[in-house]
Amino acid sequence: MKFHIVVQVLPRRGILDPQGKAISDALRTLGFPQVDDVHVGRHIVIETAAESAAAARASVQSMCDRLLANPVTEDFVISSVDAA
Amino acid sequence: MKFHIVVQVLPRRGILDPQGKAISDALRTLGFPQVDDVHVGRHIVIETAAESAAAARASVQSMCDRLLANPVTEDFVISSVDAA
């Protein structure tokens, strides 16, 4: 079966997020002074074959541990696992 | 009121996604040959003040149009607007 899995990888809270800081500064300059804070991460959509939704989730967990997220500075969340 | 708004910015379908291609190639090499395709976008969390959820959504829509997404190559989705 084919699955469509969505993962969010975000900088861990408290760790410097220069991209988020750059965007919040730019937004304030562009006329959005009400912006308090911005965090930027990656939104990754993986299309993969697996025997079941549980197997798809386990394999994506392992992909995140090994390649997609930096375990020192980032957290990841598997936000959805849908049969395609 | 404070709002916590989540936006996903993804490369438009059919437009070259070199980061997604690099990740899918790396995953296959790392022992995940079942991966068909990967798309990578940005996951942006904005903390902002607004008078209502509708006003917060409208202001984030305008931020996306003006700064956060490239209208030629990317699509964005405001996936949640929560009172903080």
Backbone of each chain as nested JSON, in Angstrom:
{
  "chains": [
    {"id": "A", "residues": [
      {"number": 1, "name": "MET", "atoms": {"N": [0.838, -1.211, 0.0], "CA": [0.0, 0.0, 0.0], "C": [0.869, 1.256, 0.0]}},
      {"number": 2, "name": "LYS", "atoms": {"N": [0.301, 2.296, -0.58], "CA": [1.009, 3.58, -0.612], "C": [0.506, 4.46, 0.525]}},
      {"number": 3, "name": "PHE", "atoms": {"N": [1.441, 5.135, 1.16], "CA": [1.057, 6.073, 2.218], "C": [1.647, 7.448, 1.939]}},
      {"number": 4, "name": "HIS", "atoms": {"N": [0.959, 8.418, 2.481], "CA": [1.301, 9.834, 2.32], "C": [1.505, 10.332, 3.76]}},
      {"number": 5, "name": "ILE", "atoms": {"N": [2.755, 10.631, 4.109], "CA": [3.072, 10.949, 5.503], "C": [3.611, 12.381, 5.588]}},
      {"number": 6, "name": "VAL", "atoms": {"N": [3.118, 13.108, 6.562], "CA": [3.548, 14.499, 6.732], "C": [4.326, 14.626, 8.042]}},
      {"number": 7, "name": "VAL", "atoms": {"N": [5.511, 15.216, 7.951], "CA": [6.376, 15.404, 9.11], "C": [6.702, 16.886, 9.238]}},
      {"number": 8, "name": "GLN", "atoms": {"N": [6.673, 17.375, 10.474], "CA": [7.149, 18.733, 10.734], "C": [8.425, 18.666, 11.552]}},
      {"number": 9, "name": "VAL", "atoms": {"N": [9.449, 19.359, 11.091], "CA": [10.717, 19.421, 11.817], "C": [10.906, 20.868, 12.242]}},
      {"number": 10, "name": "LEU", "atoms": {"N": [11.002, 21.099, 13.549], "CA": [11.107, 22.474, 14.055], "C": [12.319, 22.616, 14.953]}},
      {"number": 11, "name": "PRO", "atoms": {"N": [12.945, 23.808, 14.952], "CA": [14.046, 24.034, 15.889], "C": [13.508, 23.885, 17.308]}},
      {"number": 12, "name": "ARG", "atoms": {"N": [14.279, 23.254, 18.156], "CA": [13.875, 23.066, 19.542], "C": [13.707, 24.427, 20.217]}},
      {"number": 13, "name": "ARG", "atoms": {"N": [12.703, 24.554, 21.073], "CA": [12.484, 25.809, 21.818], "C": [13.733, 26.184, 22.604]}},
      {"number": 14, "name": "GLY", "atoms": {"N": [14.097, 27.449, 22.552], "CA": [15.251, 27.902, 23.314], "C": [16.534, 27.871, 22.506]}},
      {"number": 15, "name": "ILE", "atoms": {"N": [16.487, 27.162, 21.366], "CA": [17.665, 27.145, 20.503], "C": [17.497, 28.271, 19.482]}},
      {"number": 16, "name": "LEU", "atoms": {"N": [18.598, 28.947, 19.185], "CA": [18.564, 30.078, 18.268], "C": [17.918, 29.69, 16.941]}},
      {"number": 17, "name": "ASP", "atoms": {"N": [16.991, 30.515, 16.455], "CA": [16.308, 30.255, 15.192], "C": [16.522, 31.489, 14.305]}},
      {"number": 18, "name": "PRO", "atoms": {"N": [17.697, 31.575, 13.648], "CA": [18.026, 32.795, 12.913], "C": [17.052, 33.085, 11.772]}},
      {"number": 19, "name": "GLN", "atoms": {"N": [16.517, 32.023, 11.154], "CA": [15.584, 32.231, 10.046], "C": [14.283, 32.857, 10.56]}},
      {"number": 20, "name": "GLY", "atoms": {"N": [13.817, 32.348, 11.709], "CA": [12.607, 32.911, 12.313], "C": [12.818, 34.359, 12.722]}},
      {"number": 21, "name": "LYS", "atoms": {"N": [13.985, 34.638, 13.281], "CA": [14.306, 36.009, 13.696], "C": [14.344, 36.938, 12.48]}},
      {"number": 22, "name": "ALA", "atoms": {"N": [14.951, 36.475, 11.389], "CA": [15.03, 37.301, 10.173], "C": [13.634, 37.591, 9.64]}},
      {"number": 23, "name": "ILE", "atoms": {"N": [12.764, 36.563, 9.659], "CA": [11.408, 36.774, 9.145], "C": [10.632, 37.714, 10.054]}},
      {"number": 24, "name": "SER", "atoms": {"N": [10.763, 37.566, 11.391], "CA": [9.968, 38.459, 12.239], "C": [10.468, 39.893, 12.097]}},
      {"number": 25, "name": "ASP", "atoms": {"N": [11.771, 40.103, 11.962], "CA": [12.278, 41.463, 11.725], "C": [11.754, 42.023, 10.403]}},
      {"number": 26, "name": "ALA", "atoms": {"N": [11.776, 41.191, 9.363], "CA": [11.32, 41.657, 8.053], "C": [9.833, 41.99, 8.087]}},
      {"number": 27, "name": "LEU", "atoms": {"N": [9.041, 41.17, 8.779], "CA": [7.597, 41.44, 8.847], "C": [7.32, 42.753, 9.565]}},
      {"number": 28, "name": "ARG", "atoms": {"N": [8.063, 43.003, 10.66], "CA": [7.843, 44.268, 11.383], "C": [8.18, 45.46, 10.489]}},
      {"number": 29, "name": "THR", "atoms": {"N": [9.279, 45.326, 9.738], "CA": [9.681, 46.405, 8.824], "C": [8.657, 46.612, 7.708]}},
      {"number": 30, "name": "LEU", "atoms": {"N": [8.022, 45.517, 7.288], "CA": [7.067, 45.586, 6.178], "C": [5.693, 46.087, 6.609]}},
      {"number": 31, "name": "GLY", "atoms": {"N": [5.523, 46.436, 7.872], "CA": [4.243, 46.99, 8.278], "C": [3.39, 46.048, 9.103]}},
      {"number": 32, "name": "PHE", "atoms": {"N": [4.031, 45.067, 9.758], "CA": [3.293, 44.184, 10.668], "C": [3.935, 44.26, 12.054]}},
      {"number": 33, "name": "PRO", "atoms": {"N": [3.836, 45.426, 12.72], "CA": [4.531, 45.581, 14.012], "C": [3.953, 44.693, 15.111]}},
      {"number": 34, "name": "GLN", "atoms": {"N": [2.758, 44.142, 14.881], "CA": [2.11, 43.303, 15.891], "C": [2.711, 41.899, 16.002]}},
      {"number": 35, "name": "VAL", "atoms": {"N": [3.651, 41.557, 15.093], "CA": [4.239, 40.205, 15.129], "C": [5.175, 40.087, 16.33]}},
      {"number": 36, "name": "ASP", "atoms": {"N": [4.931, 39.066, 17.18], "CA": [5.775, 38.856, 18.35], "C": [6.979, 37.977, 18.042]}},
      {"number": 37, "name": "ASP", "atoms": {"N": [6.7, 36.873, 17.369], "CA": [7.752, 35.879, 17.229], "C": [7.419, 34.976, 16.04]}},
      {"number": 38, "name": "VAL", "atoms": {"N": [8.462, 34.483, 15.384], "CA": [8.262, 33.564, 14.259], "C": [9.239, 32.405, 14.416]}},
      {"number": 39, "name": "HIS", "atoms": {"N": [8.742, 31.206, 14.197], "CA": [9.61, 30.028, 14.167], "C": [9.466, 29.364, 12.812]}},
      {"number": 40, "name": "VAL", "atoms": {"N": [10.589, 28.942, 12.261], "CA": [10.551, 28.325, 10.942], "C": [11.137, 26.934, 11.002]}},
      {"number": 41, "name": "GLY", "atoms": {"N": [10.396, 25.997, 10.461], "CA": [10.885, 24.632, 10.372], "C": [10.639, 24.101, 8.983]}},
      {"number": 42, "name": "ARG", "atoms": {"N": [10.771, 22.789, 8.827], "CA": [10.535, 22.167, 7.535], "C": [9.252, 21.348, 7.582]}},
      {"number": 43, "name": "HIS", "atoms": {"N": [8.536, 21.396, 6.469], "CA": [7.317, 20.613, 6.308], "C": [7.657, 19.579, 5.238]}},
      {"number": 44, "name": "ILE", "atoms": {"N": [7.705, 18.311, 5.617], "CA": [8.18, 17.281, 4.686], "C": [7.045, 16.306, 4.407]}},
      {"number": 45, "name": "VAL", "atoms": {"N": [6.76, 16.107, 3.127], "CA": [5.725, 15.163, 2.717], "C": [6.43, 13.983, 2.066]}},
      {"number": 46, "name": "ILE", "atoms": {"N": [6.208, 12.785, 2.622], "CA": [6.882, 11.589, 2.11], "C": [5.843, 10.647, 1.527]}},
      {"number": 47, "name": "GLU", "atoms": {"N": [6.066, 10.226, 0.287], "CA": [5.188, 9.211, -0.301], "C": [5.962, 7.917, -0.337]}},
      {"number": 48, "name": "THR", "atoms": {"N": [5.438, 6.906, 0.348], "CA": [6.196, 5.673, 0.486], "C": [5.253, 4.473, 0.47]}},
      {"number": 49, "name": "ALA", "atoms": {"N": [5.813, 3.314, 0.15], "CA": [5.05, 2.076, 0.217], "C": [5.294, 1.439, 1.586]}},
      {"number": 50, "name": "ALA", "atoms": {"N": [4.258, 0.812, 2.156], "CA": [4.418, 0.106, 3.431], "C": [3.278, -0.882, 3.559]}},
      {"number": 51, "name": "GLU", "atoms": {"N": [3.455, -1.852, 4.472], "CA": [2.413, -2.881, 4.616], "C": [1.217, -2.37, 5.397]}},
      {"number": 52, "name": "SER", "atoms": {"N": [1.445, -1.406, 6.289], "CA": [0.345, -0.904, 7.103], "C": [0.692, 0.519, 7.526]}},
      {"number": 53, "name": "ALA", "atoms": {"N": [-0.294, 1.225, 8.064], "CA": [-0.042, 2.585, 8.538], "C": [0.998, 2.564, 9.661]}},
      {"number": 54, "name": "ALA", "atoms": {"N": [0.938, 1.543, 10.526], "CA": [1.895, 1.465, 11.633], "C": [3.315, 1.269, 11.101]}},
      {"number": 55, "name": "ALA", "atoms": {"N": [3.461, 0.423, 10.071], "CA": [4.783, 0.197, 9.486], "C": [5.284, 1.469, 8.804]}},
      {"number": 56, "name": "ALA", "atoms": {"N": [4.38, 2.197, 8.139], "CA": [4.771, 3.449, 7.476], "C": [5.259, 4.443, 8.52]}},
      {"number": 57, "name": "ARG", "atoms": {"N": [4.525, 4.551, 9.625], "CA": [4.914, 5.489, 10.679], "C": [6.27, 5.116, 11.281]}},
      {"number": 58, "name": "ALA", "atoms": {"N": [6.472, 3.804, 11.508], "CA": [7.75, 3.371, 12.092], "C": [8.897, 3.668, 11.134]}},
      {"number": 59, "name": "SER", "atoms": {"N": [8.668, 3.485, 9.822], "CA": [9.78, 3.707, 8.913], "C": [10.074, 5.208, 8.81]}},
      {"number": 60, "name": "VAL", "atoms": {"N": [9.038, 6.06, 8.865], "CA": [9.295, 7.502, 8.818], "C": [9.989, 7.971, 10.1]}},
      {"number": 61, "name": "GLN", "atoms": {"N": [9.621, 7.372, 11.217], "CA": [10.31, 7.692, 12.49], "C": [11.812, 7.43, 12.344]}},
      {"number": 62, "name": "SER", "atoms": {"N": [12.127, 6.291, 11.734], "CA": [13.53, 5.945, 11.554], "C": [14.206, 6.891, 10.543]}},
      {"number": 63, "name": "MET", "atoms": {"N": [13.483, 7.301, 9.483], "CA": [14.054, 8.285, 8.534], "C": [14.369, 9.601, 9.245]}},
      {"number": 64, "name": "CYS", "atoms": {"N": [13.455, 10.023, 10.144], "CA": [13.688, 11.286, 10.866], "C": [14.904, 11.156, 11.766]}},
      {"number": 65, "name": "ASP", "atoms": {"N": [14.997, 10.016, 12.482], "CA": [16.134, 9.823, 13.378], "C": [17.454, 9.818, 12.613]}},
      {"number": 66, "name": "ARG", "atoms": {"N": [17.436, 9.246, 11.407], "CA": [18.69, 9.061, 10.693], "C": [19.05, 10.171, 9.726]}},
      {"number": 67, "name": "LEU", "atoms": {"N": [18.045, 10.874, 9.182], "CA": [18.387, 11.868, 8.156], "C": [17.63, 13.184, 8.267]}},
      {"number": 68, "name": "LEU", "atoms": {"N": [16.341, 13.127, 8.58], "CA": [15.521, 14.332, 8.353], "C": [15.637, 15.387, 9.442]}},
      {"number": 69, "name": "ALA", "atoms": {"N": [15.892, 14.963, 10.677], "CA": [15.975, 15.935, 11.766], "C": [17.34, 15.838, 12.436]}},
      {"number": 70, "name": "ASN", "atoms": {"N": [17.84, 16.971, 12.881], "CA": [19.081, 16.996, 13.646], "C": [18.714, 16.772, 15.118]}},
      {"number": 71, "name": "PRO", "atoms": {"N": [19.127, 15.639, 15.699], "CA": [18.666, 15.319, 17.058], "C": [19.166, 16.297, 18.114]}},
      {"number": 72, "name": "VAL", "atoms": {"N": [20.206, 17.064, 17.8], "CA": [20.749, 18.005, 18.779], "C": [19.908, 19.277, 18.849]}},
      {"number": 73, "name": "THR", "atoms": {"N": [19.409, 19.719, 17.699], "CA": [18.79, 21.054, 17.668], "C": [17.324, 21.047, 17.251]}},
      {"number": 74, "name": "GLU", "atoms": {"N": [16.818, 19.903, 16.8], "CA": [15.463, 19.922, 16.219], "C": [14.573, 18.847, 16.828]}},
      {"number": 75, "name": "ASP", "atoms": {"N": [13.282, 19.143, 16.821], "CA": [12.268, 18.162, 17.188], "C": [11.427, 17.874, 15.956]}},
      {"number": 76, "name": "PHE", "atoms": {"N": [10.915, 16.646, 15.858], "CA": [10.014, 16.376, 14.736], "C": [8.714, 15.777, 15.233]}},
      {"number": 77, "name": "VAL", "atoms": {"N": [7.666, 15.998, 14.445], "CA": [6.338, 15.456, 14.743], "C": [5.813, 14.84, 13.453]}},
      {"number": 78, "name": "ILE", "atoms": {"N": [5.364, 13.599, 13.535], "CA": [4.704, 12.983, 12.382], "C": [3.24, 13.368, 12.496]}},
      {"number": 79, "name": "SER", "atoms": {"N": [2.801, 14.324, 11.659], "CA": [1.474, 14.876, 11.912], "C": [0.359, 14.115, 11.221]}},
      {"number": 80, "name": "SER", "atoms": {"N": [0.642, 13.378, 10.157], "CA": [-0.424, 12.547, 9.58], "C": [0.163, 11.401, 8.775]}},
      {"number": 81, "name": "VAL", "atoms": {"N": [-0.55, 10.29, 8.781], "CA": [-0.197, 9.11, 7.983], "C": [-1.491, 8.699, 7.287]}},
      {"number": 82, "name": "ASP", "atoms": {"N": [-1.58, 8.946, 5.971], "CA": [-2.819, 8.629, 5.243], "C": [-2.529, 7.64, 4.127]}},
      {"number": 83, "name": "ALA", "atoms": {"N": [-3.449, 6.721, 3.927], "CA": [-3.325, 5.827, 2.776], "C": [-3.552, 6.668, 1.518]}},
      {"number": 84, "name": "ALA", "atoms": {"N": [-2.698, 6.479, 0.516], "CA": [-2.831, 7.314, -0.703], "C": [-3.861, 6.697, -1.653]}}
    ]},
    {"id": "B", "residues": [
      {"number": 1, "name": "MET", "atoms": {"N": [-5.64, 40.446, 21.63], "CA": [-5.448, 39.016, 21.884], "C": [-4.239, 38.497, 21.113]}},
      {"number": 2, "name": "LYS", "atoms": {"N": [-3.64, 37.46, 21.688], "CA": [-2.494, 36.835, 21.016], "C": [-2.99, 35.614, 20.228]}},
      {"number": 3, "name": "PHE", "atoms": {"N": [-2.445, 35.44, 19.059], "CA": [-2.773, 34.255, 18.269], "C": [-1.5, 33.539, 17.839]}},
      {"number": 4, "name": "HIS", "atoms": {"N": [-1.686, 32.266, 17.629], "CA": [-0.611, 31.356, 17.258], "C": [-1.073, 30.769, 15.915]}},
      {"number": 5, "name": "ILE", "atoms": {"N": [-0.386, 31.138, 14.848], "CA": [-0.859, 30.772, 13.508], "C": [0.194, 29.91, 12.815]}},
      {"number": 6, "name": "VAL", "atoms": {"N": [-0.265, 28.834, 12.203], "CA": [0.655, 27.92, 11.518], "C": [0.398, 27.977, 10.018]}},
      {"number": 7, "name": "VAL", "atoms": {"N": [1.471, 28.171, 9.27], "CA": [1.385, 28.257, 7.809], "C": [2.317, 27.222, 7.202]}},
      {"number": 8, "name": "GLN", "atoms": {"N": [1.839, 26.55, 6.163], "CA": [2.722, 25.667, 5.391], "C": [2.937, 26.267, 4.016]}},
      {"number": 9, "name": "VAL", "atoms": {"N": [4.189, 26.355, 3.614], "CA": [4.527, 26.862, 2.283], "C": [5.185, 25.715, 1.539]}},
      {"number": 10, "name": "LEU", "atoms": {"N": [4.594, 25.317, 0.422], "CA": [5.123, 24.163, -0.32], "C": [5.366, 24.528, -1.771]}},
      {"number": 11, "name": "PRO", "atoms": {"N": [6.403, 23.918, -2.385], "CA": [6.596, 24.157, -3.82], "C": [5.357, 23.68, -4.571]}},
      {"number": 12, "name": "ARG", "atoms": {"N": [4.938, 24.44, -5.553], "CA": [3.771, 24.077, -6.362], "C": [4.035, 22.74, -7.059]}},
      {"number": 13, "name": "ARG", "atoms": {"N": [3.017, 21.904, -7.146], "CA": [3.15, 20.613, -7.851], "C": [3.621, 20.836, -9.286]}},
      {"number": 14, "name": "GLY", "atoms": {"N": [4.561, 20.031, -9.733], "CA": [5.028, 20.141, -11.105], "C": [6.231, 21.047, -11.234]}},
      {"number": 15, "name": "ILE", "atoms": {"N": [6.496, 21.839, -10.167], "CA": [7.685, 22.684, -10.19], "C": [8.821, 21.902, -9.534]}},
      {"number": 16, "name": "LEU", "atoms": {"N": [10.009, 22.036, -10.108], "CA": [11.155, 21.302, -9.616], "C": [11.362, 21.533, -8.119]}},
      {"number": 17, "name": "ASP", "atoms": {"N": [11.573, 20.438, -7.371], "CA": [11.782, 20.532, -5.921], "C": [13.112, 19.842, -5.61]}},
      {"number": 18, "name": "PRO", "atoms": {"N": [14.231, 20.553, -5.823], "CA": [15.54, 19.901, -5.711], "C": [15.815, 19.37, -4.304]}},
      {"number": 19, "name": "GLN", "atoms": {"N": [15.287, 20.066, -3.27], "CA": [15.52, 19.609, -1.899], "C": [14.786, 18.278, -1.661]}},
      {"number": 20, "name": "GLY", "atoms": {"N": [13.559, 18.185, -2.162], "CA": [12.797, 16.935, -2.031], "C": [13.487, 15.8, -2.769]}},
      {"number": 21, "name": "LYS", "atoms": {"N": [13.992, 16.101, -3.964], "CA": [14.685, 15.095, -4.766], "C": [15.944, 14.62, -4.033]}},
      {"number": 22, "name": "ALA", "atoms": {"N": [16.698, 15.548, -3.455], "CA": [17.927, 15.182, -2.733], "C": [17.59, 14.292, -1.547]}},
      {"number": 23, "name": "ILE", "atoms": {"N": [16.506, 14.627, -0.832], "CA": [16.128, 13.815, 0.331], "C": [15.663, 12.44, -0.113]}},
      {"number": 24, "name": "SER", "atoms": {"N": [14.856, 12.35, -1.18], "CA": [14.385, 11.016, -1.556], "C": [15.557, 10.159, -2.035]}},
      {"number": 25, "name": "ASP", "atoms": {"N": [16.513, 10.75, -2.758], "CA": [17.695, 9.979, -3.169], "C": [18.499, 9.52, -1.944]}},
      {"number": 26, "name": "ALA", "atoms": {"N": [18.671, 10.416, -0.975], "CA": [19.45, 10.06, 0.223], "C": [18.746, 8.954, 1.006]}},
      {"number": 27, "name": "LEU", "atoms": {"N": [17.415, 9.041, 1.12], "CA": [16.686, 8.008, 1.872], "C": [16.825, 6.651, 1.195]}},
      {"number": 28, "name": "ARG", "atoms": {"N": [16.742, 6.621, -0.146], "CA": [16.88, 5.331, -0.848], "C": [18.275, 4.748, -0.595]}},
      {"number": 29, "name": "THR", "atoms": {"N": [19.277, 5.6, -0.632], "CA": [20.652, 5.149, -0.391], "C": [20.835, 4.653, 1.037]}},
      {"number": 30, "name": "LEU", "atoms": {"N": [20.111, 5.28, 1.97], "CA": [20.254, 4.92, 3.387], "C": [19.488, 3.656, 3.766]}},
      {"number": 31, "name": "GLY", "atoms": {"N": [18.816, 3.025, 2.814], "CA": [18.129, 1.781, 3.137], "C": [16.623, 1.907, 3.213]}},
      {"number": 32, "name": "PHE", "atoms": {"N": [16.073, 2.917, 2.521], "CA": [14.615, 3.032, 2.436], "C": [14.199, 3.043, 0.959]}},
      {"number": 33, "name": "PRO", "atoms": {"N": [14.391, 1.892, 0.26], "CA": [14.119, 1.886, -1.186], "C": [12.638, 2.063, -1.505]}},
      {"number": 34, "name": "GLN", "atoms": {"N": [11.777, 1.906, -0.496], "CA": [10.339, 2.01, -0.732], "C": [9.838, 3.444, -0.887]}},
      {"number": 35, "name": "VAL", "atoms": {"N": [10.733, 4.428, -0.66], "CA": [10.303, 5.833, -0.763], "C": [10.067, 6.2, -2.223]}},
      {"number": 36, "name": "ASP", "atoms": {"N": [8.856, 6.711, -2.527], "CA": [8.542, 7.103, -3.9], "C": [8.932, 8.543, -4.184]}},
      {"number": 37, "name": "ASP", "atoms": {"N": [8.566, 9.411, -3.265], "CA": [8.707, 10.825, -3.579], "C": [8.715, 11.62, -2.272]}},
      {"number": 38, "name": "VAL", "atoms": {"N": [9.439, 12.738, -2.275], "CA": [9.483, 13.6, -1.095], "C": [9.314, 15.042, -1.557]}},
      {"number": 39, "name": "HIS", "atoms": {"N": [8.492, 15.781, -0.838], "CA": [8.356, 17.218, -1.095], "C": [8.713, 17.953, 0.177]}},
      {"number": 40, "name": "VAL", "atoms": {"N": [9.461, 19.023, 0.038], "CA": [9.883, 19.778, 1.216], "C": [9.422, 21.218, 1.105]}},
      {"number": 41, "name": "GLY", "atoms": {"N": [8.784, 21.669, 2.159], "CA": [8.373, 23.068, 2.22], "C": [8.759, 23.642, 3.56]}},
      {"number": 42, "name": "ARG", "atoms": {"N": [8.206, 24.819, 3.862], "CA": [8.499, 25.452, 5.146], "C": [7.259, 25.389, 6.036]}},
      {"number": 43, "name": "HIS", "atoms": {"N": [7.531, 25.188, 7.323], "CA": [6.48, 25.177, 8.338], "C": [6.748, 26.425, 9.169]}},
      {"number": 44, "name": "ILE", "atoms": {"N": [5.853, 27.388, 9.129], "CA": [6.112, 28.676, 9.772], "C": [5.076, 28.897, 10.872]}},
      {"number": 45, "name": "VAL", "atoms": {"N": [5.554, 29.158, 12.082], "CA": [4.671, 29.429, 13.215], "C": [4.819, 30.913, 13.541]}},
      {"number": 46, "name": "ILE", "atoms": {"N": [3.703, 31.638, 13.497], "CA": [3.737, 33.083, 13.734], "C": [2.957, 33.386, 15.002]}},
      {"number": 47, "name": "GLU", "atoms": {"N": [3.577, 34.099, 15.93], "CA": [2.86, 34.552, 17.108], "C": [2.62, 36.036, 16.95]}},
      {"number": 48, "name": "THR", "atoms": {"N": [1.353, 36.413, 16.939], "CA": [1.025, 37.799, 16.636], "C": [-0.185, 38.247, 17.454]}},
      {"number": 49, "name": "ALA", "atoms": {"N": [-0.313, 39.545, 17.629], "CA": [-1.491, 40.11, 18.281], "C": [-2.505, 40.478, 17.206]}},
      {"number": 50, "name": "ALA", "atoms": {"N": [-3.796, 40.285, 17.513], "CA": [-4.852, 40.679, 16.574], "C": [-6.141, 40.813, 17.365]}},
      {"number": 51, "name": "GLU", "atoms": {"N": [-7.118, 41.498, 16.756], "CA": [-8.38, 41.712, 17.47], "C": [-9.268, 40.476, 17.479]}},
      {"number": 52, "name": "SER", "atoms": {"N": [-9.119, 39.637, 16.452], "CA": [-9.959, 38.44, 16.364], "C": [-9.224, 37.407, 15.525]}},
      {"number": 53, "name": "ALA", "atoms": {"N": [-9.725, 36.183, 15.548], "CA": [-9.106, 35.132, 14.74], "C": [-9.186, 35.49, 13.261]}},
      {"number": 54, "name": "ALA", "atoms": {"N": [-10.302, 36.1, 12.841], "CA": [-10.445, 36.461, 11.426], "C": [-9.417, 37.522, 11.038]}},
      {"number": 55, "name": "ALA", "atoms": {"N": [-9.189, 38.498, 11.939], "CA": [-8.203, 39.535, 11.648], "C": [-6.8, 38.936, 11.61]}},
      {"number": 56, "name": "ALA", "atoms": {"N": [-6.516, 37.988, 12.515], "CA": [-5.201, 37.333, 12.529], "C": [-4.983, 36.58, 11.222]}},
      {"number": 57, "name": "ARG", "atoms": {"N": [-6.015, 35.863, 10.783], "CA": [-5.888, 35.101, 9.535], "C": [-5.67, 36.043, 8.345]}},
      {"number": 58, "name": "ALA", "atoms": {"N": [-6.407, 37.15, 8.311], "CA": [-6.259, 38.094, 7.192], "C": [-4.859, 38.694, 7.19]}},
      {"number": 59, "name": "SER", "atoms": {"N": [-4.32, 38.978, 8.397], "CA": [-3.009, 39.606, 8.383], "C": [-1.937, 38.585, 7.983]}},
      {"number": 60, "name": "VAL", "atoms": {"N": [-2.1, 37.318, 8.375], "CA": [-1.123, 36.301, 7.948], "C": [-1.225, 36.042, 6.445]}},
      {"number": 61, "name": "GLN", "atoms": {"N": [-2.437, 36.083, 5.925], "CA": [-2.617, 35.942, 4.467], "C": [-1.803, 37.027, 3.741]}},
      {"number": 62, "name": "SER", "atoms": {"N": [-1.888, 38.237, 4.258], "CA": [-1.154, 39.33, 3.633], "C": [0.368, 39.157, 3.817]}},
      {"number": 63, "name": "MET", "atoms": {"N": [0.805, 38.645, 4.994], "CA": [2.243, 38.366, 5.184], "C": [2.732, 37.336, 4.164]}},
      {"number": 64, "name": "CYS", "atoms": {"N": [1.909, 36.303, 3.919], "CA": [2.309, 35.268, 2.96], "C": [2.409, 35.862, 1.564]}},
      {"number": 65, "name": "ASP", "atoms": {"N": [1.412, 36.677, 1.201], "CA": [1.433, 37.275, -0.134], "C": [2.648, 38.171, -0.314]}},
      {"number": 66, "name": "ARG", "atoms": {"N": [3.038, 38.885, 0.757], "CA": [4.084, 39.895, 0.601], "C": [5.482, 39.391, 0.899]}},
      {"number": 67, "name": "LEU", "atoms": {"N": [5.622, 38.37, 1.754], "CA": [6.983, 37.965, 2.142], "C": [7.207, 36.458, 2.226]}},
      {"number": 68, "name": "LEU", "atoms": {"N": [6.238, 35.725, 2.771], "CA": [6.562, 34.349, 3.182], "C": [6.572, 33.339, 2.045]}},
      {"number": 69, "name": "ALA", "atoms": {"N": [5.742, 33.566, 1.024], "CA": [5.683, 32.598, -0.073], "C": [6.027, 33.294, -1.381]}},
      {"number": 70, "name": "ASN", "atoms": {"N": [6.676, 32.57, -2.256], "CA": [6.964, 33.082, -3.598], "C": [5.757, 32.753, -4.479]}},
      {"number": 71, "name": "PRO", "atoms": {"N": [5.02, 33.765, -4.935], "CA": [3.763, 33.485, -5.642], "C": [3.962, 32.763, -6.967]}},
      {"number": 72, "name": "VAL", "atoms": {"N": [5.182, 32.779, -7.492], "CA": [5.432, 32.125, -8.783], "C": [5.606, 30.623, -8.611]}},
      {"number": 73, "name": "THR", "atoms": {"N": [6.244, 30.222, -7.509], "CA": [6.635, 28.816, -7.413], "C": [6.027, 28.092, -6.203]}},
      {"number": 74, "name": "GLU", "atoms": {"N": [5.388, 28.828, -5.306], "CA": [4.951, 28.179, -4.071], "C": [3.472, 28.415, -3.78]}},
      {"number": 75, "name": "ASP", "atoms": {"N": [2.883, 27.467, -3.067], "CA": [1.529, 27.615, -2.541], "C": [1.618, 27.641, -1.029]}},
      {"number": 76, "name": "PHE", "atoms": {"N": [0.697, 28.357, -0.385], "CA": [0.691, 28.313, 1.074], "C": [-0.698, 27.971, 1.59]}},
      {"number": 77, "name": "VAL", "atoms": {"N": [-0.714, 27.381, 2.783], "CA": [-1.957, 27.02, 3.447], "C": [-1.845, 27.493, 4.891]}},
      {"number": 78, "name": "ILE", "atoms": {"N": [-2.842, 28.222, 5.361], "CA": [-2.879, 28.599, 6.774], "C": [-3.586, 27.443, 7.478]}},
      {"number": 79, "name": "SER", "atoms": {"N": [-2.809, 26.607, 8.189], "CA": [-3.418, 25.366, 8.666], "C": [-4.078, 25.501, 10.03]}},
      {"number": 80, "name": "SER", "atoms": {"N": [-3.688, 26.493, 10.848], "CA": [-4.422, 26.684, 12.095], "C": [-4.241, 28.1, 12.622]}},
      {"number": 81, "name": "VAL", "atoms": {"N": [-5.282, 28.585, 13.27], "CA": [-5.262, 29.902, 13.935], "C": [-5.833, 29.653, 15.326]}},
      {"number": 82, "name": "ASP", "atoms": {"N": [-4.957, 29.68, 16.346], "CA": [-5.415, 29.394, 17.712], "C": [-5.143, 30.595, 18.608]}},
      {"number": 83, "name": "ALA", "atoms": {"N": [-6.058, 30.875, 19.502], "CA": [-5.796, 31.904, 20.509], "C": [-4.715, 31.365, 21.443]}},
      {"number": 84, "name": "ALA", "atoms": {"N": [-3.727, 32.207, 21.746], "CA": [-2.616, 31.727, 22.587], "C": [-2.99, 31.85, 24.063]}}
    ]}
  ]
}
